[in-house]
C-alpha cells in the first residue's frame, strides 16, 4: 500500500478507530442519544453514509430492538412518524442532511454522527456524537464511515462484536489481497441482511477511488438477472454469509467468487478498501482525488 496516498494511510487506522468507537459508545450509554430498544427509528445519510445507515438499520431490526428504516437524506419520507432519526454526516455540512434535520426539529428526536464539531450539524441535531478521531483528509470515505457503523453497532450489542471485528480488520490489513480480484476487469459485490449495505459501500469505493465498473446486489437477487454480467475476468465478491450453491453458479457462468474470508464482514470491507486503492494505483490514478467529487456536497440556491 502506497505511503503517498492519504486514503491508503487512513485505511490502516480502522482497527484502532473501531476500538475507540466501542469505548465511546459504552462510555456514553443512554446519554448518547442512541436509539433505545422498542423505538421506531430511521437512519439517514448521503453516499457512503447512506450505505452505513442501511447496514445499521438491518442490524438493529435483526437484533429485535425495533423497526428500523434507512433512507438517503434526499428521499426521506417526512410523512412517516419515527421516534428517533439518526443522521450520519462526516463533514457536518451536507445540504440534504441539514435540510432534513431542520424539517424534523420540534417533532422528532434526532442524533447526528459527525467528524467535525465546528459545523452546522451541531446545532441542527438535538444530540450529536463527534467521532473526530476518525476524521479524514481524503475525499474518499473509509475510516469515518466504518467507525460510525462501529459506534452504532456497539450501541446495539455492546463492544464485543466491534472489538472482534477490529481484530479481524488487522488480519485484513496484513494478508495479501486475492490476485484474481486485483487483476479483474469488473467486480460485483453481494451481501445479505446488514452486509448488503456493506456491498453497496464496497462497490461505491471501487467506483470513487478507481473509476471501476462495479455493481452491488442482495446476494439472493444476484441470480435474478445480475448473474448475466458474470464471465471470465470478472469477480463476484460476497461479504458475509454465502447462499447455498451461489459460488458454484458464479463459476458456472465463467466468473470467480471471492467469499468465505472467515472475517467479520466489516473487516472484509477493509479488504475492499485496500483493493480500491491498489486498482486505482495500477491505473495511474490518485485515490485521494477522485474525479468529480468533493469532501462535502453543499448545494447552492
Secondary structure, 3 states (H helix, E strand, C coil): CCCCCHHHHHHCCHHHHHHHHHHHHHHHHHHHCCCCCCCCEEEEECCHHHHHHHHHHHHHHHCCCCCEEEEEHHHCCCCCCCCEEEEECCCCCCHHHHHHHHHHCCCCEEEEEECCCCCCHHHHCCEEEECHHHCCCCCCCCHHHHHHHHHHHHHHHCCHHHHHHHHHHHHHHHCCCCHHHHCCCEEEEEECCHHHHHHHHHHHHHHHHHCCCEEEEEHHHCCCCHHHHCCCCEEEEEECCCCCCHHHHHHHCCCEEECCCCCCHHHHHHHHHHHHHHHHHHCCCCCCCCCCCCCCCCCCC
